[in-house]
Amino acid sequence: MNRNVGFVYAHPDDETFGCSFLIRQIADEGGNPVLLTATPGNAGKTGRLGPMTQEELAAKRRIELQQAADILGISEVVHLELGDGKLKEVDQNVLAAHVADFLRKHQIEIVITFPEDGMSGHADHIAIHHAVNKVVFAGQVPSVQKLYYNCLPSKHDANGIASVLSVGANGNWQMKRDALAAHESQIWSIERVFGDLQQVGPESFGAEYFQLVWERGVHHPHKQEQSIFDDLT
């Protein structure tokens, strides 16, 4: 298949929280998942690792992300190294140019990123959302055929026609658990969402949901899909 799928996110672990099953599925089917992470995630907490400087946390999170990427099957991780918690201060055209460069370099055909609210309301997430929209909606990268947002399972279009793809664990929930565990410095956030990773079972890992919001110039196409690869040219 060898399709190139780009995941564009703000911090190390964003991809693991919301896309582990999808990324692993793409890799297992012969696709090429590539990740762009905009910041080192070094303005946050360190979990149970104790005090760290921002430089130390950045280095730690880079290692964590690579470990998670290896588990998920991500072929390449691209780091922008922009300011954690400061993406809204970056000129939108500059941020969009970074995204466009990434998509062009890797000849990305499908893009996955945050919805308008960033899923959590985080300003960095929202900045990434708008930067990706700016590039994709303007057709700046001809290789891109589809754009998906992470979404909640209740999301559907105004006509009630499902426009959301569900990707379940398919018995592979341990893979997501292990990828989450790789993000050791973020264990407190992980435990708030998934529970104690030493104790969890498959019931802790629900399906991941993705809304198709743009396909070759058409916004919110009315269709039902079995795979993000449906109808690619």
Backbone as CSV, one residue per row, in Angstrom:
resi,resn,N_x,N_y,N_z,CA_x,CA_y,CA_z,C_x,C_y,C_z
1,MET,0.841,-1.202,0.000,0.000,0.000,0.000,0.874,1.248,0.000
2,ASN,1.769,1.370,0.941,2.765,2.446,0.972,2.157,3.842,0.892
3,ARG,1.030,4.076,1.553,0.417,5.399,1.621,1.046,6.191,2.756
4,ASN,1.244,7.481,2.539,1.871,8.339,3.537,0.815,9.103,4.324
5,VAL,0.811,8.889,5.628,-0.184,9.500,6.515,0.543,10.385,7.520
6,GLY,0.157,11.658,7.584,0.826,12.598,8.472,-0.010,12.928,9.699
7,PHE,0.578,12.760,10.863,-0.046,13.115,12.131,0.621,14.403,12.620
8,VAL,-0.169,15.456,12.800,0.375,16.770,13.144,-0.157,17.178,14.508
9,TYR,0.735,17.251,15.486,0.323,17.509,16.864,1.268,18.482,17.559
10,ALA,0.894,18.858,18.757,1.611,19.910,19.478,2.693,19.378,20.396
11,HIS,2.419,18.273,21.088,3.303,17.781,22.145,3.586,16.291,21.993
12,PRO,4.733,15.841,22.463,4.945,14.404,22.585,3.839,13.812,23.473
13,ASP,3.229,12.781,23.048,2.146,11.989,23.659,0.781,12.283,23.064
14,ASP,0.601,13.423,22.360,-0.698,13.699,21.734,-1.093,12.566,20.798
15,GLU,-0.126,12.081,20.043,-0.392,11.012,19.078,-0.766,9.701,19.775
16,THR,-0.152,9.449,20.928,-0.400,8.193,21.629,-1.773,8.199,22.300
17,PHE,-2.128,9.324,22.909,-3.441,9.439,23.545,-4.563,9.170,22.543
18,GLY,-4.498,9.799,21.369,-5.650,9.791,20.478,-5.573,8.925,19.248
19,CYS,-4.376,8.410,18.904,-4.228,7.765,17.600,-3.480,6.443,17.617
20,SER,-3.236,5.867,18.777,-2.406,4.662,18.835,-2.940,3.539,17.950
21,PHE,-4.226,3.255,18.042,-4.792,2.152,17.272,-4.718,2.437,15.771
22,LEU,-5.000,3.685,15.399,-4.966,4.052,13.981,-3.546,3.969,13.431
23,ILE,-2.581,4.516,14.162,-1.198,4.498,13.690,-0.708,3.063,13.513
24,ARG,-0.959,2.214,14.517,-0.504,0.832,14.440,-1.185,0.100,13.277
25,GLN,-2.464,0.387,13.058,-3.191,-0.233,11.960,-2.583,0.162,10.616
26,ILE,-2.275,1.443,10.470,-1.662,1.917,9.229,-0.335,1.204,8.984
27,ALA,0.503,1.143,10.023,1.804,0.489,9.887,1.645,-0.989,9.553
28,ASP,0.703,-1.660,10.209,0.501,-3.087,9.984,-0.020,-3.386,8.581
29,GLU,-0.723,-2.409,7.996,-1.269,-2.600,6.652,-0.302,-2.146,5.568
30,GLY,0.914,-1.763,5.956,1.921,-1.375,4.979,1.979,0.088,4.665
31,GLY,1.213,0.900,5.419,1.264,2.341,5.231,2.459,2.948,5.946
32,ASN,2.597,4.249,5.780,3.760,4.963,6.302,3.304,6.115,7.195
33,PRO,3.116,5.869,8.513,2.714,6.947,9.417,3.923,7.798,9.814
34,VAL,3.796,9.112,9.652,4.859,10.061,9.968,4.289,11.102,10.923
35,LEU,5.077,11.515,11.914,4.594,12.421,12.961,5.361,13.732,12.959
36,LEU,4.626,14.834,13.014,5.202,16.152,13.280,4.763,16.575,14.669
37,THR,5.717,16.858,15.556,5.385,17.374,16.885,5.998,18.765,17.011
38,ALA,5.180,19.738,17.382,5.597,21.139,17.284,6.466,21.611,18.440
39,THR,6.271,21.039,19.623,7.015,21.496,20.799,7.641,20.316,21.525
40,PRO,8.650,20.574,22.357,9.247,19.483,23.132,8.404,19.047,24.320
41,GLY,7.332,19.803,24.630,6.518,19.476,25.795,7.252,19.668,27.107
42,ASN,8.149,20.647,27.140,9.044,20.791,28.297,8.597,21.845,29.295
43,ALA,7.362,22.344,29.147,6.863,23.317,30.112,5.941,22.672,31.137
44,GLY,5.785,21.356,31.038,4.836,20.670,31.896,5.465,19.985,33.085
45,LYS,4.729,19.032,33.623,5.159,18.315,34.823,6.048,17.133,34.460
46,THR,6.667,16.564,35.474,7.608,15.462,35.248,7.137,14.154,35.875
47,GLY,5.889,14.105,36.309,5.364,12.879,36.900,6.107,12.500,38.157
48,ARG,6.547,11.259,38.222,7.247,10.767,39.407,8.773,10.825,39.242
49,LEU,9.224,11.530,38.221,10.658,11.572,37.938,11.400,12.620,38.765
50,GLY,10.658,13.490,39.438,11.316,14.507,40.259,11.652,15.749,39.462
51,PRO,12.264,16.736,40.147,12.548,18.023,39.503,13.472,17.867,38.297
52,MET,13.163,18.644,37.257,13.997,18.692,36.049,14.006,20.107,35.519
53,THR,15.102,20.487,34.877,15.096,21.739,34.131,14.285,21.529,32.852
54,GLN,13.915,22.610,32.216,13.183,22.472,30.953,14.029,21.753,29.907
55,GLU,15.334,21.992,29.929,16.219,21.318,28.975,16.249,19.811,29.244
56,GLU,16.305,19.439,30.503,16.322,18.020,30.858,15.005,17.345,30.477
57,LEU,13.889,18.042,30.730,12.588,17.462,30.403,12.422,17.335,28.892
58,ALA,12.903,18.321,28.147,12.825,18.243,26.686,13.572,17.015,26.176
59,ALA,14.774,16.793,26.709,15.571,15.633,26.289,14.879,14.325,26.664
60,LYS,14.300,14.287,27.852,13.599,13.091,28.316,12.383,12.801,27.434
61,ARG,11.633,13.836,27.134,10.414,13.631,26.356,10.729,13.244,24.905
62,ARG,11.850,13.695,24.411,12.250,13.283,23.062,12.534,11.777,23.037
63,ILE,13.201,11.288,24.063,13.470,9.854,24.168,12.160,9.082,24.329
64,GLU,11.289,9.580,25.200,9.997,8.923,25.416,9.209,8.817,24.115
65,LEU,9.196,9.904,23.368,8.423,9.921,22.133,8.977,8.915,21.129
66,GLN,10.280,8.817,21.035,10.847,7.849,20.108,10.516,6.420,20.525
67,GLN,10.532,6.163,21.829,10.160,4.835,22.311,8.708,4.516,21.965
68,ALA,7.827,5.488,22.176,6.419,5.286,21.830,6.255,5.111,20.325
69,ALA,6.973,5.910,19.553,6.888,5.827,18.090,7.306,4.450,17.594
70,ASP,8.329,3.875,18.211,8.770,2.539,17.822,7.684,1.500,18.091
71,ILE,6.984,1.659,19.204,5.901,0.726,19.542,4.722,0.888,18.570
72,LEU,4.413,2.137,18.235,3.261,2.418,17.378,3.531,2.099,15.910
73,GLY,4.796,2.116,15.513,5.126,1.891,14.116,5.286,3.158,13.307
74,ILE,5.523,4.280,13.968,5.766,5.548,13.268,7.132,5.479,12.594
75,SER,7.170,5.805,11.308,8.415,5.653,10.555,9.394,6.791,10.795
76,GLU,8.871,7.978,11.084,9.755,9.123,11.327,9.040,10.136,12.219
77,VAL,9.791,10.711,13.141,9.282,11.787,13.992,10.038,13.064,13.643
78,VAL,9.307,14.112,13.329,9.896,15.408,13.010,9.592,16.364,14.153
79,HIS,10.629,17.009,14.683,10.492,17.923,15.823,10.693,19.366,15.362
80,LEU,9.719,20.229,15.634,9.884,21.646,15.313,10.616,22.408,16.408
81,GLU,10.512,21.930,17.660,11.179,22.559,18.806,10.703,23.988,19.051
82,LEU,9.422,24.256,18.813,8.851,25.563,19.138,8.498,25.604,20.614
83,GLY,8.135,26.781,21.114,7.920,26.953,22.538,6.683,26.230,23.052
84,ASP,6.869,25.382,24.048,5.750,24.674,24.666,4.872,25.673,25.397
85,GLY,3.574,25.646,25.112,2.644,26.589,25.711,2.649,27.950,25.041
86,LYS,3.389,28.091,23.938,3.550,29.404,23.302,3.219,29.389,21.811
87,LEU,2.562,28.345,21.336,2.295,28.268,19.901,1.367,29.377,19.421
88,LYS,0.489,29.850,20.303,-0.406,30.928,19.886,0.358,32.233,19.663
89,GLU,1.589,32.309,20.171,2.418,33.489,19.968,3.214,33.422,18.668
90,VAL,3.260,32.247,18.066,3.974,32.078,16.798,3.105,32.624,15.674
91,ASP,3.708,33.391,14.768,2.975,33.915,13.625,2.297,32.752,12.893
92,GLN,0.991,32.874,12.648,0.225,31.781,12.053,0.777,31.383,10.689
93,ASN,1.281,32.338,9.933,1.850,32.018,8.632,3.138,31.214,8.772
94,VAL,3.908,31.509,9.798,5.150,30.774,10.046,4.832,29.342,10.457
95,LEU,3.875,29.185,11.370,3.497,27.849,11.814,2.931,27.039,10.643
96,ALA,2.092,27.680,9.836,1.532,26.992,8.671,2.626,26.598,7.689
97,ALA,3.637,27.434,7.535,4.741,27.113,6.621,5.495,25.876,7.090
98,HIS,5.681,25.751,8.407,6.312,24.541,8.955,5.482,23.306,8.615
99,VAL,4.172,23.417,8.801,3.282,22.283,8.506,3.343,21.941,7.025
100,ALA,3.283,22.949,6.179,3.322,22.710,4.736,4.629,22.053,4.317
101,ASP,5.729,22.501,4.880,7.030,21.897,4.551,7.055,20.418,4.911
102,PHE,6.512,20.099,6.086,6.448,18.700,6.532,5.608,17.863,5.582
103,LEU,4.440,18.365,5.215,3.537,17.607,4.355,4.137,17.415,2.963
104,ARG,4.798,18.442,2.459,5.421,18.329,1.127,6.587,17.362,1.144
105,LYS,7.457,17.496,2.131,8.652,16.662,2.187,8.298,15.181,2.198
106,HIS,7.238,14.844,2.927,6.869,13.443,3.090,5.749,13.007,2.144
107,GLN,5.354,13.909,1.230,4.311,13.597,0.257,3.095,12.970,0.941
108,ILE,2.630,13.674,1.987,1.521,13.180,2.794,0.222,13.206,2.001
109,GLU,-0.517,12.104,2.062,-1.797,11.989,1.372,-2.987,12.173,2.309
110,ILE,-2.833,11.794,3.571,-3.890,11.911,4.574,-3.300,12.594,5.798
111,VAL,-4.019,13.581,6.338,-3.556,14.323,7.510,-4.530,14.097,8.657
112,ILE,-3.996,13.877,9.845,-4.812,13.753,11.053,-4.306,14.766,12.064
113,THR,-5.229,15.535,12.659,-4.839,16.545,13.634,-5.997,16.829,14.591
114,PHE,-5.834,17.878,15.394,-6.830,18.244,16.397,-8.070,18.891,15.776
115,PRO,-9.234,18.751,16.427,-10.415,19.517,16.044,-10.304,20.959,16.543
116,GLU,-11.346,21.723,16.297,-11.315,23.157,16.587,-11.042,23.459,18.057
117,ASP,-11.571,22.631,18.955,-11.370,22.877,20.386,-10.104,22.211,20.912
118,GLY,-9.320,21.609,20.021,-8.096,20.944,20.447,-8.331,19.715,21.304
119,MET,-9.558,19.235,21.366,-9.994,18.113,22.210,-10.036,18.483,23.681
120,SER,-9.060,19.267,24.135,-8.961,19.590,25.559,-9.020,21.090,25.825
121,GLY,-9.106,21.885,24.769,-9.079,23.334,24.928,-7.688,23.921,25.034
122,HIS,-6.652,23.097,24.920,-5.267,23.570,25.053,-4.947,24.524,23.902
123,ALA,-4.387,25.690,24.226,-4.105,26.708,23.212,-3.119,26.219,22.158
124,ASP,-2.151,25.401,22.556,-1.200,24.855,21.582,-1.913,23.944,20.583
125,HIS,-2.837,23.139,21.072,-3.587,22.245,20.200,-4.401,23.044,19.178
126,ILE,-5.031,24.094,19.660,-5.878,24.921,18.794,-5.042,25.630,17.738
127,ALA,-3.853,26.074,18.106,-2.963,26.720,17.132,-2.578,25.750,16.020
128,ILE,-2.299,24.511,16.379,-1.970,23.493,15.379,-3.163,23.242,14.463
129,HIS,-4.336,23.135,15.039,-5.560,22.943,14.257,-5.680,24.004,13.168
130,HIS,-5.525,25.252,13.543,-5.694,26.337,12.571,-4.577,26.349,11.529
131,ALA,-3.373,26.021,11.933,-2.258,25.985,10.982,-2.485,24.903,9.932
132,VAL,-2.927,23.720,10.383,-3.193,22.632,9.440,-4.324,23.014,8.487
133,ASN,-5.397,23.578,9.029,-6.506,24.012,8.183,-6.043,24.992,7.112
134,LYS,-5.222,25.933,7.518,-4.752,26.972,6.609,-4.046,26.362,5.405
135,VAL,-3.230,25.357,5.673,-2.463,24.702,4.611,-3.348,23.816,3.739
136,VAL,-4.126,22.966,4.384,-4.914,21.975,3.636,-6.042,22.633,2.856
137,PHE,-6.796,23.510,3.492,-7.949,24.109,2.828,-7.541,24.965,1.632
138,ALA,-6.347,25.521,1.687,-5.869,26.346,0.571,-5.229,25.520,-0.540
139,GLY,-5.149,24.216,-0.329,-4.558,23.360,-1.348,-3.076,23.597,-1.555
140,GLN,-2.383,23.976,-0.476,-0.967,24.302,-0.602,-0.094,23.077,-0.872
141,VAL,-0.605,21.895,-0.525,0.180,20.660,-0.700,-0.639,19.709,-1.566
142,PRO,-0.339,19.630,-2.854,-1.175,18.851,-3.778,-1.298,17.373,-3.439
143,SER,-0.327,16.809,-2.719,-0.399,15.384,-2.390,-1.511,15.072,-1.398
144,VAL,-1.946,16.058,-0.603,-2.937,15.818,0.446,-4.322,15.626,-0.171
145,GLN,-4.940,14.482,0.142,-6.281,14.183,-0.361,-7.361,14.252,0.713
146,LYS,-6.980,14.022,1.976,-7.969,13.986,3.044,-7.416,14.626,4.313
147,LEU,-8.331,15.206,5.095,-8.010,15.718,6.425,-9.023,15.166,7.418
148,TYR,-8.505,14.591,8.503,-9.344,14.081,9.595,-8.999,14.823,10.885
149,TYR,-10.026,14.985,11.735,-9.825,15.455,13.107,-10.091,14.302,14.077
150,ASN,-9.360,14.276,15.182,-9.787,13.463,16.323,-11.157,13.962,16.762
151,CYS,-12.012,13.078,17.203,-13.322,13.534,17.660,-13.884,12.572,18.688
152,LEU,-14.998,12.953,19.261,-15.715,12.119,20.209,-16.732,11.265,19.469
153,PRO,-17.140,10.135,20.035,-17.998,9.198,19.291,-19.362,9.758,18.926
154,SER,-19.827,10.781,19.615,-21.152,11.333,19.338,-21.152,12.291,18.152
155,LYS,-19.969,12.578,17.597,-19.872,13.574,16.535,-20.488,13.056,15.239
156,HIS,-21.374,13.842,14.628,-21.904,13.490,13.316,-22.350,14.761,12.625
157,ASP,-22.585,14.689,11.344,-22.934,15.912,10.622,-24.411,16.254,10.808
158,ALA,-24.785,17.395,10.307,-26.111,17.939,10.583,-27.231,17.071,10.035
159,ASN,-26.955,16.280,9.013,-27.980,15.434,8.423,-28.064,14.062,9.068
160,GLY,-27.266,13.853,10.099,-27.297,12.577,10.783,-26.558,11.473,10.062
161,ILE,-25.901,11.812,8.957,-25.129,10.822,8.207,-23.763,10.692,8.852
162,ALA,-23.417,9.501,9.241,-22.153,9.306,9.938,-20.996,9.749,9.058
163,SER,-20.129,10.594,9.607,-18.919,11.012,8.905,-17.712,10.721,9.777
164,VAL,-17.879,9.745,10.661,-16.847,9.435,11.647,-16.395,7.990,11.484
165,LEU,-15.094,7.807,11.507,-14.494,6.485,11.419,-14.058,6.052,12.810
166,SER,-14.416,4.835,13.188,-14.045,4.281,14.484,-12.940,3.250,14.290
167,VAL,-11.882,3.390,15.086,-10.778,2.434,15.031,-10.611,1.824,16.418
168,GLY,-10.906,0.542,16.550,-10.865,-0.114,17.841,-9.542,-0.807,18.106
169,ALA,-9.454,-1.399,19.288,-8.212,-2.040,19.716,-7.926,-3.319,18.941
170,ASN,-8.982,-4.011,18.508,-8.820,-5.286,17.810,-7.888,-6.238,18.567
171,GLY,-8.057,-6.274,19.889,-7.244,-7.165,20.709,-5.842,-6.666,20.983
172,ASN,-5.534,-5.460,20.505,-4.170,-4.945,20.602,-4.062,-3.817,21.630
173,TRP,-4.893,-3.873,22.660,-4.890,-2.785,23.641,-3.581,-2.711,24.407
174,GLN,-2.877,-3.832,24.548,-1.598,-3.807,25.266,-0.581,-2.915,24.558
175,MET,-0.685,-2.846,23.243,0.205,-1.982,22.470,0.026,-0.522,22.877
176,LYS,-1.233,-0.085,23.003,-1.476,1.301,23.400,-1.023,1.526,24.835
177,ARG,-1.283,0.572,25.694,-0.810,0.683,27.078,0.704,0.858,27.113
178,ASP,1.427,0.063,26.339,2.885,0.132,26.343,3.379,1.460,25.769
179,ALA,2.704,1.948,24.733,3.099,3.230,24.152,2.850,4.368,25.128
180,LEU,1.738,4.307,25.841,1.474,5.315,26.875,2.518,5.239,27.982
181,ALA,2.865,4.033,28.390,3.851,3.863,29.460,5.205,4.430,29.074
182,ALA,5.501,4.476,27.777,6.768,5.050,27.332,6.868,6.529,27.693
183,HIS,5.723,7.202,27.786,5.705,8.625,28.147,5.729,8.755,29.679
184,GLU,6.800,8.301,30.252,6.922,8.170,31.705,6.720,9.497,32.436
185,SER,7.216,10.577,31.873,7.115,11.869,32.547,5.676,12.374,32.625
186,GLN,4.806,11.830,31.792,3.413,12.290,31.723,2.448,11.318,32.395
187,ILE,2.961,10.484,33.289,2.156,9.409,33.856,0.934,9.915,34.600
188,TRP,1.036,11.084,35.239,-0.142,11.586,35.968,-1.295,11.892,35.022
189,SER,-1.004,12.519,33.890,-2.054,12.795,32.907,-2.597,11.504,32.327
190,ILE,-1.712,10.554,32.093,-2.130,9.265,31.539,-3.055,8.535,32.506
191,GLU,-2.692,8.527,33.778,-3.514,7.821,34.769,-4.870,8.478,34.956
192,ARG,-4.953,9.792,34.783,-6.251,10.461,34.893,-7.212,9.969,33.818
193,VAL,-6.685,9.653,32.661,-7.535,9.236,31.542,-7.746,7.731,31.508
194,PHE,-6.671,6.969,31.725,-6.728,5.523,31.500,-6.639,4.682,32.763
195,GLY,-6.246,5.282,33.884,-6.058,4.522,35.110,-4.622,4.038,35.241
196,ASP,-4.386,3.265,36.269,-3.058,2.712,36.544,-2.692,1.712,35.449
197,LEU,-1.640,2.022,34.696,-1.276,1.170,33.572,-0.830,-0.224,34.002
198,GLN,-0.464,-0.375,35.265,-0.099,-1.698,35.768,-1.321,-2.559,36.062
199,GLN,-2.476,-1.917,36.149,-3.693,-2.632,36.536,-4.756,-2.681,35.447
200,VAL,-4.629,-1.884,34.401,-5.712,-1.748,33.429,-5.871,-2.998,32.575
201,GLY,-7.081,-3.119,32.016,-7.391,-4.179,31.066,-7.983,-3.571,29.814
202,PRO,-8.483,-4.384,28.920,-8.998,-3.875,27.638,-10.145,-2.882,27.789
203,GLU,-10.901,-2.989,28.891,-12.035,-2.084,29.080,-11.614,-0.631,29.259
204,SER,-10.343,-0.402,29.560,-9.846,0.969,29.756,-9.533,1.679,28.450
205,PHE,-9.572,0.938,27.345,-9.145,1.504,26.070,-10.276,1.427,25.047
206,GLY,-11.052,2.488,24.992,-12.130,2.545,24.016,-11.590,2.813,22.624
207,ALA,-12.494,2.768,21.658,-12.111,3.034,20.277,-11.671,4.487,20.115
208,GLU,-10.911,4.733,19.081,-10.517,6.092,18.693,-11.407,6.524,17.532
209,TYR,-11.775,7.806,17.491,-12.723,8.289,16.496,-12.113,9.441,15.703
210,PHE,-12.392,9.422,14.395,-11.821,10.408,13.494,-12.888,10.908,12.528
211,GLN,-13.046,12.207,12.464,-14.045,12.802,11.575,-13.379,13.263,10.284
212,LEU,-13.904,12.818,9.167,-13.444,13.282,7.865,-14.017,14.672,7.627
213,VAL,-13.147,15.666,7.514,-13.621,17.053,7.403,-13.310,17.685,6.050
214,TRP,-12.445,17.040,5.274,-12.085,17.608,3.957,-11.542,16.492,3.082
215,GLU,-12.022,16.450,1.834,-11.527,15.450,0.887,-11.467,16.072,-0.502
216,ARG,-10.252,16.294,-0.975,-10.013,16.852,-2.309,-10.907,18.052,-2.601
217,GLY,-10.903,19.013,-1.690,-11.627,20.263,-1.882,-13.048,20.281,-1.361
218,VAL,-13.570,19.137,-0.971,-14.939,19.057,-0.451,-14.893,19.035,1.070
219,HIS,-15.603,19.986,1.687,-15.663,20.045,3.144,-16.799,19.165,3.659
220,HIS,-16.506,18.411,4.701,-17.484,17.543,5.366,-18.258,16.675,4.365
221,PRO,-17.554,15.875,3.597,-18.260,15.000,2.643,-19.182,14.024,3.362
222,HIS,-20.338,13.775,2.775,-21.329,12.862,3.359,-21.039,11.452,2.877
223,LYS,-20.427,10.661,3.720,-20.077,9.302,3.317,-19.800,8.477,4.553
224,GLN,-19.850,7.195,4.407,-19.429,6.273,5.457,-18.210,5.523,4.960
225,GLU,-17.234,5.367,5.843,-15.971,4.764,5.443,-15.648,3.548,6.308
226,GLN,-14.920,2.635,5.713,-14.379,1.501,6.447,-12.933,1.731,6.827
227,SER,-12.271,2.648,6.115,-10.844,2.889,6.314,-10.520,4.314,5.889
228,ILE,-9.491,4.895,6.485,-9.062,6.221,6.039,-8.536,6.172,4.606
229,PHE,-8.228,4.973,4.109,-7.709,4.840,2.759,-8.800,4.724,1.694
230,ASP,-10.062,4.707,2.105,-11.157,4.616,1.144,-11.083,5.768,0.137
231,ASP,-11.239,5.433,-1.132,-11.401,6.414,-2.204,-10.177,7.275,-2.491
232,LEU,-9.012,6.860,-2.035,-7.805,7.589,-2.431,-7.541,7.344,-3.918
233,THR,-7.009,8.350,-4.579,-6.685,8.188,-5.993,-5.269,7.646,-6.147
